[in-house]
């Protein structure tokens, strides 16, 4: 299934992924065997969030014999799905840095943005799936070791019979505005001068909209009324689904949680535009296009809220 | 933090929850001790998805001495948060049916809808949190037993140091339309004659919009173009976040996945209205207000898409 950028999400880094997952086919062992035997099959090879690239290029896929040579366990390949032309795509975890190979951090690759856009979505899928397996070798229900099932989309416990599925953590990320002012904050770990949207995990028993309001109140003391969904983004550090929203402030006095944020302010639209354009007099900036926060900011600047 | 129904999500069952979670306070052991000692503290008591009710009423909370008497382990109480008046609310898992007590299935309670709306959101939070602990007594990373941390919002592994957080699974649920026709399907487990929206889990490396398109194509063979977010709903069976969307069909010929669905059809707006109103000549129906699917259908019928 070829995915066109039909919405704002498809235009955000990691948001475009041409892989046809055929989730209904995963239970069929013959499908996995056929995909493994397909001469067009290629795999992404990662160690945590570092991606192996072919020598002298940014090509991040390798034929299956090559990934086995790099040290990947052929029995632990994850079948991501198929490209539109039917070529299978796998993800492979390497146990150690292969000698003589170039590995680049996925966040760096995505920030540079020089690969074809479709590759970032595939790499996000590979990275999140591999991380899940790496952290879920045992059954949370009984403690016994688990094994890969469903072509990589399940882990099975032979001891208690539990089935475990890959985890995706929904995150509310929001640009809250009060007329011509937007609420932006910075964490101590951000680059100096960089301000971004507030964000936090959606919790059990909570709507997305309630999470937008709770996180904004907990971090900044600002009450939020109307919430509008804008776009979503897979965020593979480690396995989040960013749910980007615009929120309307109901209050204006900031009470910042200093454990979460280093600073939090209202910025006028002109100032935000200067931050976006890199022309702010104090050198303040907002996040790069890699981040959905940037797209929430751009949409607000353009009146697309 | 009092939550008003500021959006469509707040008007859906489980979507309204007045509990102030104060997530930043959970790490503070004194906060938990103070909440436990608070005379206003009350707990929901559940066994899986069955809720203990007070004798002769629909009251689902009990003081902490009573829940201990019902068999709950006082050391395993989960602090959900605080009501707007500051009264702490806990969730307690019972090891067995307490003699002489009435237990009612949460889905039944929610379907009846006779409790104050704010209670359903709290019960959803309680049920999802309790289920997560019940299924996560061991470390997925190393297999060792884990212990409760952060007032119930974390499980800690002393063996490998891993921290585990409650899981929430995002689900795409969508009403796909083609002008005056809507795509509805039924699973074999549905009540006879009942048709609903298609749905499926959002996967790692996938946007919400892409999940809407993938699930609709996999289950019904219909291509979807534009996707619009409508509302979200916590769905505590076991721990989903339903992300309700409207989608515009790009194709019309259905190719149903018979493993997933028993039937799937295009229904004209007039027919859907009759299903909603209980006046369909063949007795076909659509889901009750408990389900976000019903709200997606109502919004489409009303032109709120």
Interface residues (C-beta under 8 A of the other chain):
Chain A: X1 X3 X6 X7 X9 X10 X14 X15 X17 X21 X22 X23 X24 X80 X121 X122 X124 X125 X126 X127 X128 X129 X132 X135 X136 X137 X138 X139 X140 X141 X142 X143 X144 X145 X153 X162 X164 X165 X166 X167 X168 X169 X170 X200 X201 X202 X203 X204 X205 X206 X207 X208 X209 X210 X213 X214 X217 X218 X225 X226 X227 X229 X231 X232 X233 X234 X236 X239 X241 X243 X257 X259 X260
Chain B: X1 X3 X6 X7 X9 X10 X14 X15 X17 X21 X22 X23 X24 X80 X121 X122 X124 X125 X126 X127 X128 X129 X132 X135 X136 X137 X138 X139 X140 X141 X142 X143 X144 X145 X153 X162 X164 X165 X166 X167 X168 X169 X170 X200 X201 X202 X203 X204 X205 X206 X207 X208 X209 X210 X213 X214 X217 X218 X225 X226 X227 X229 X231 X232 X233 X234 X236 X239 X241 X243 X257 X259 X260
